[in-house]
Amino acid sequence: QVQLVQSGGGLVQPGGSLNLSCTASRSIFNQWPGTWYRQAPGKQRELVGTITRSGQILYVDSVKGRFTISKDSAKTTVYLLMNSLKPEDSAVYLCSSDQYWGQGTQVTVSS
């Protein structure tokens, strides 16, 4: 059993930045991809991006150039650095790896 614990998030003004983290109870990210999703009210869950176990990173087009996914050398934490945030980025952000999910973190972009 693996636990994914998320931290970060909150309220930020448009154009601001936030950094989310997702920490696993063991070094799962050298075995499985670490993936970030988001879900806004009334909308379907959307893939934000993923980092493979080899470190390849893929992003959805809407966040390319603004968001950065990384992971630590111990392979226990993946990060989602979000820059130039827009109101449409507001959502609950979730991390996932294999069958495991984080608890979700609210991100609200508003002036």
C-alpha positions as CSV (number, residue, x, y, z in Angstrom):
1,Q,0.0,0.0,0.0
2,V,1.3,3.4,-1.0
3,Q,0.1,6.8,0.3
4,L,0.3,9.9,-1.8
5,V,0.2,13.1,0.2
6,Q,-0.3,16.4,-1.6
7,S,0.7,19.9,-0.4
8,G,0.7,23.4,-1.8
9,G,-2.2,25.0,-3.5
10,G,-4.4,27.9,-2.4
11,L,-5.5,31.2,-3.7
12,V,-3.4,33.2,-6.1
13,Q,-3.9,36.2,-8.3
14,P,-3.8,35.9,-12.1
15,G,-0.2,35.8,-13.3
16,G,1.0,34.3,-10.0
17,S,2.7,31.1,-9.3
18,L,2.1,28.0,-7.1
19,N,4.1,24.9,-6.5
20,L,2.3,21.6,-5.7
21,S,4.0,18.6,-4.3
22,C,3.0,15.0,-4.1
23,T,5.0,12.8,-1.7
24,A,4.8,9.0,-1.7
25,S,5.3,6.8,1.3
26,R,8.0,4.9,-0.8
27,S,10.0,5.6,-3.9
28,I,7.2,4.7,-6.3
29,F,8.2,7.3,-9.0
30,N,11.1,5.2,-10.1
31,Q,8.6,2.4,-10.9
32,W,5.6,4.3,-12.3
33,P,4.9,7.6,-13.9
34,G,3.8,10.5,-11.7
35,T,0.8,12.2,-13.2
36,W,-1.1,15.4,-12.4
37,Y,-4.8,15.8,-13.1
38,R,-7.2,18.6,-12.4
39,Q,-11.0,18.8,-12.2
40,A,-13.0,22.0,-12.2
41,P,-16.6,22.2,-11.0
42,G,-18.9,20.8,-13.6
43,K,-16.1,19.6,-15.8
44,Q,-14.5,16.3,-16.5
45,R,-11.1,15.4,-15.0
46,E,-8.3,16.6,-17.2
47,L,-4.8,15.3,-17.6
48,V,-2.3,18.1,-16.8
49,G,0.9,16.3,-17.4
50,T,3.0,13.3,-16.5
51,I,6.6,12.4,-15.8
52,T,7.7,8.9,-16.7
53,R,10.0,6.8,-14.6
54,S,12.8,7.7,-17.1
55,G,12.1,11.4,-16.6
56,Q,10.3,12.1,-19.9
57,I,7.7,14.8,-19.3
58,L,4.5,15.4,-21.3
59,Y,2.0,18.3,-20.8
60,V,-1.5,19.1,-22.0
61,D,-1.3,21.9,-24.6
62,S,-3.1,24.4,-22.3
63,V,-0.3,24.4,-19.8
64,K,2.8,24.1,-22.0
65,G,5.3,26.8,-21.3
66,R,3.7,27.7,-18.0
67,F,3.7,24.5,-15.9
68,T,6.7,22.4,-15.0
69,I,6.7,18.8,-13.6
70,S,9.7,17.4,-11.9
71,K,10.6,14.8,-9.3
72,D,13.2,14.6,-6.6
73,S,16.3,12.4,-6.8
74,A,14.9,10.0,-4.1
75,K,11.9,9.4,-6.4
76,T,9.5,10.0,-3.6
77,T,8.1,13.4,-4.6
78,V,6.8,14.9,-7.8
79,Y,6.2,18.6,-8.2
80,L,4.0,20.7,-10.3
81,L,5.3,24.3,-10.6
82,M,2.6,26.5,-12.0
83,N,3.5,29.9,-13.4
84,S,1.5,32.6,-15.2
85,L,-1.7,31.2,-13.7
86,K,-5.0,32.0,-15.2
87,P,-8.5,31.9,-13.8
88,E,-9.2,28.9,-16.0
89,D,-6.5,27.0,-14.2
90,S,-8.7,27.0,-11.1
91,A,-9.5,23.4,-10.1
92,V,-8.8,20.6,-7.7
93,Y,-5.4,19.2,-8.6
94,L,-4.7,15.5,-8.0
95,C,-1.6,13.4,-8.4
96,S,-1.6,9.8,-9.3
97,S,0.8,7.0,-9.7
98,D,-0.1,3.4,-10.6
99,Q,-3.4,2.8,-8.7
100,Y,-2.8,5.4,-6.1
101,W,-4.2,8.9,-5.7
102,G,-3.4,11.9,-3.7
103,Q,-6.1,13.6,-1.7
104,G,-6.4,16.6,-4.0
105,T,-5.5,20.2,-3.6
106,Q,-7.6,23.2,-4.4
107,V,-6.1,25.9,-6.6
108,T,-8.0,29.1,-7.1
109,V,-6.8,31.8,-9.4
110,S,-8.7,35.0,-8.8
111,S,-8.2,38.7,-8.3
